[in-house]
Amino acid sequence: MAAISHVFTISHVAAILREDEDTLQALAESMEPEDGCLHIIGIGEGVTAFTKDGIENLRELLLDSKE
């Protein structure tokens, strides 16, 4: 497996998936780093981010939640 070279912020993923960021954040709470979900720590606050695999896992969770 190749090393992770970049991640996508939750706001970027929300735009890609055309979904509400709060909905994605709620789904991401059940994801682990092994699922491709990371929490990036910054000055003042953190942000949720996803690897490419994480976006696909999130997409599956989203589809499951709509069924």
C-alpha distances in whole Angstrom, upper triangle without the diagonal:
4,7,9,12,14,16,19,22,23,26,24,23,26,27,25,25,29,29,31,29,31,30,26,27,28,25,23,25,23,20,18,15,13,14,13,17,18,21,22,25,27,31,33,31,27,25,22,19,16,13,13,12,14,17,16,17,20,21,21,23,26,26,27,29,31,32
4,6,9,11,13,17,20,22,25,22,21,25,26,23,25,28,29,30,28,30,30,26,26,28,26,23,25,24,21,19,15,14,15,13,16,17,20,20,23,25,29,31,29,25,23,21,18,15,12,12,12,15,17,17,18,20,22,22,24,26,27,28,30,32,33
4,6,9,11,15,18,20,23,21,20,24,25,23,24,28,28,29,27,29,28,25,25,27,25,22,24,23,19,17,14,13,15,12,15,14,17,17,20,22,25,28,26,22,21,19,16,14,11,12,12,14,16,17,18,20,22,23,24,26,28,29,30,32,34
4,6,8,11,14,17,19,17,17,20,21,20,21,24,25,26,23,25,25,21,21,24,22,19,21,21,17,15,12,12,13,10,12,11,14,14,17,19,23,25,23,19,17,15,12,10,7,9,10,11,13,15,16,17,19,21,22,23,25,26,28,30,31
4,7,11,14,17,19,17,17,20,21,19,21,24,25,26,23,26,26,22,22,25,24,21,23,23,20,18,15,15,16,13,14,13,15,14,17,18,22,24,22,19,17,16,13,12,9,10,13,14,15,17,18,19,21,23,24,25,27,29,30,31,33
4,7,10,13,15,13,13,17,17,16,18,21,21,22,20,22,23,19,19,22,21,18,21,22,18,17,14,15,15,11,12,11,13,12,15,16,20,22,20,16,14,13,10,9,7,9,12,12,12,15,17,17,19,21,22,22,25,26,27,29,31
4,7,10,12,10,10,14,15,13,15,18,18,19,16,19,19,16,15,19,17,14,17,18,15,15,12,14,13,9,9,8,10,10,13,15,18,20,17,14,11,10,6,5,5,7,10,9,10,13,14,14,16,18,19,19,22,23,24,25,28
4,7,8,6,6,10,11,10,12,14,15,15,13,16,16,13,13,17,16,13,16,18,15,15,14,15,14,10,10,10,11,11,14,15,18,19,17,13,10,9,5,5,6,8,11,9,8,12,13,12,14,17,17,17,20,22,22,23,26
4,5,5,6,9,10,11,12,14,13,13,10,13,14,11,11,15,14,12,15,17,15,15,14,17,15,12,10,9,9,9,12,13,16,16,13,10,7,6,4,6,9,11,13,11,10,14,15,13,15,18,17,17,20,22,21,23,26
4,5,5,6,9,10,10,12,10,10,7,9,10,8,8,11,11,9,12,15,13,15,14,17,14,12,10,10,10,11,13,15,17,17,14,11,7,6,5,7,10,12,14,11,9,13,13,11,12,16,15,14,17,19,18,19,22
4,5,5,6,9,10,10,10,9,6,10,11,9,10,13,14,13,15,18,17,18,18,21,18,16,13,14,13,13,15,16,18,17,15,13,9,9,9,10,13,14,17,14,12,15,16,13,14,18,17,15,19,21,19,20,24
4,5,5,6,9,10,10,11,9,13,14,11,12,16,16,14,17,19,18,19,18,20,18,15,14,14,14,14,17,17,20,20,17,15,11,10,9,10,12,12,15,13,11,14,16,13,14,17,17,16,19,21,20,21,24
4,5,5,6,8,8,10,8,12,12,9,11,14,13,12,15,17,15,17,16,18,15,13,12,13,14,15,18,19,22,22,19,16,12,10,8,8,10,10,12,10,7,10,12,9,10,13,14,12,15,17,17,18,21
4,5,5,6,5,6,5,9,9,7,9,12,12,12,15,17,16,19,19,20,17,15,14,15,16,17,19,20,23,22,19,17,13,11,11,11,14,14,15,13,10,13,14,10,10,14,14,11,14,17,16,16,19
4,6,5,7,8,8,12,12,11,13,16,16,16,19,21,19,22,22,23,20,18,17,18,19,19,21,22,24,24,21,19,15,14,13,13,15,15,17,15,12,14,16,13,13,16,17,14,16,19,18,18,22
4,6,8,11,11,14,14,12,14,17,16,16,19,20,19,21,21,22,18,16,16,18,19,19,23,23,26,26,23,21,17,15,13,12,13,12,14,13,9,11,14,12,10,14,15,13,15,18,18,18,21
4,5,9,10,13,11,9,13,15,13,14,17,18,17,20,20,21,17,16,16,18,19,20,24,25,27,27,24,21,18,15,14,13,14,13,14,13,9,10,12,10,8,11,12,10,11,15,14,14,17
4,7,9,12,11,10,14,15,15,16,19,20,20,23,23,24,21,19,18,20,21,22,25,26,28,27,24,22,19,17,16,16,17,16,18,16,13,14,16,13,11,14,15,11,13,16,15,14,18
4,6,9,7,7,11,12,12,13,16,17,17,21,22,23,19,18,17,19,19,21,23,24,27,26,22,20,17,15,15,15,17,17,18,15,12,14,15,11,10,13,13,9,11,14,13,12,16
4,5,5,7,9,10,11,12,15,17,17,20,22,23,20,19,17,19,18,20,22,23,25,23,20,18,15,14,15,16,19,19,20,17,14,16,16,13,13,15,14,11,14,16,14,13,17
4,5,5,6,9,10,10,12,15,15,18,19,21,18,17,14,15,15,16,18,19,21,20,16,15,12,10,12,13,16,17,18,15,13,16,16,12,13,16,14,12,15,17,15,16,19
4,5,5,6,9,10,11,14,15,18,19,22,19,18,15,16,15,17,19,20,21,20,16,15,12,11,13,15,18,20,20,17,15,18,17,13,14,17,14,12,16,17,14,15,19
4,5,5,6,9,10,12,13,17,19,21,17,17,15,17,16,19,21,22,24,23,19,17,15,13,14,15,18,19,19,15,14,15,14,11,12,13,11,9,12,13,10,11,15
4,5,5,6,9,11,11,14,16,17,14,14,11,13,14,16,18,20,23,22,18,16,12,10,11,11,14,15,15,12,10,12,11,8,9,11,9,8,11,13,11,12,16
4,5,5,6,9,10,13,14,17,14,14,10,12,11,14,16,18,20,19,15,13,10,8,10,11,15,16,16,13,12,15,13,10,12,14,11,11,15,15,13,15,18
4,5,5,8,10,13,15,17,15,15,12,14,14,17,18,21,23,21,18,15,13,11,13,14,17,19,18,14,14,16,14,11,13,14,10,10,14,13,11,13,16
4,5,6,7,11,14,15,12,13,10,13,14,17,19,22,25,23,20,17,14,11,13,12,15,16,15,12,11,13,10,7,10,10,7,7,11,10,9,12,14
4,5,5,8,10,12,10,10,7,9,10,13,16,19,22,21,17,14,12,8,9,9,12,14,13,9,10,12,9,7,10,11,9,10,13,13,12,15,18
4,6,8,11,13,11,12,9,10,10,14,16,19,22,20,17,14,12,10,12,12,15,17,16,12,14,15,12,10,14,14,11,12,16,15,14,17,19
4,7,10,11,9,11,9,12,13,17,19,22,25,24,20,17,16,12,14,13,15,17,15,12,14,14,11,10,13,13,9,12,15,13,12,16,18
4,7,8,6,8,6,9,11,14,17,20,24,23,20,16,14,11,11,10,12,14,12,9,11,12,9,8,12,12,9,12,15,14,14,17,19
4,5,5,7,6,8,10,13,16,19,23,23,19,16,15,11,11,10,12,14,12,9,13,14,11,11,15,15,13,16,18,17,18,21,22
4,5,5,5,6,9,11,14,18,21,22,19,15,14,11,10,9,9,12,11,9,12,14,11,12,16,16,15,18,20,20,20,24,25
4,5,7,9,12,15,18,21,25,26,23,19,17,14,13,11,10,12,9,9,12,13,10,12,16,15,15,18,20,19,20,24,25
4,6,9,12,15,18,22,25,26,22,19,16,13,11,9,9,10,7,6,9,9,7,9,12,11,11,14,16,16,17,20,21
4,7,10,12,16,19,23,23,20,16,14,11,8,5,5,7,6,4,7,9,8,9,12,13,13,15,17,18,18,21,23
4,7,10,13,16,20,20,17,13,11,7,6,5,7,10,9,6,8,11,9,9,12,13,12,14,17,18,18,20,23
4,6,10,13,16,17,14,10,8,6,5,6,8,12,12,9,11,14,13,12,16,17,16,18,21,21,21,24,26
4,6,10,13,14,10,7,6,5,6,9,11,15,15,12,14,17,16,15,18,20,18,19,23,23,22,25,28
4,6,10,11,9,5,5,6,7,10,12,16,17,14,16,19,18,17,20,22,21,22,25,26,25,28,31
4,7,9,7,4,7,9,10,14,16,19,21,18,19,23,22,21,24,26,24,25,28,29,28,30,33
4,6,5,5,8,11,12,16,18,21,23,20,21,25,25,23,26,28,27,27,31,32,30,32,36
4,6,8,11,14,16,19,22,25,27,24,25,29,28,26,29,32,30,30,34,35,33,35,38
4,7,10,14,16,20,23,26,28,25,25,29,28,26,29,31,29,29,33,34,32,34,37
4,7,10,13,17,20,23,24,21,22,25,25,22,25,28,26,25,29,30,28,30,33
4,7,10,13,16,20,21,18,18,22,21,19,22,24,22,23,26,27,25,28,31
4,6,10,13,16,18,15,15,19,18,16,19,21,19,19,23,24,23,25,28
4,7,11,14,14,11,12,15,14,12,15,17,16,16,20,21,20,22,25
4,7,10,11,9,9,13,13,11,14,16,16,16,19,20,20,22,25
4,7,8,5,6,9,9,9,11,14,14,14,17,18,19,21,23
4,5,5,6,9,10,10,12,14,15,16,18,20,21,23,25
4,5,5,7,9,10,11,13,15,15,17,19,20,22,23
4,5,5,6,9,10,11,12,14,15,17,18,20,22
4,5,5,6,8,10,10,12,14,15,16,18,20
4,5,5,6,9,10,10,12,14,15,17,19
4,5,5,6,9,10,11,12,14,16,17
4,5,5,6,9,10,11,12,15,16
4,5,5,6,9,10,10,12,15
4,5,5,6,9,10,11,13
4,5,5,6,9,10,11
4,5,5,6,9,10
4,5,5,6,9
4,5,5,7
4,5,5
4,6
4
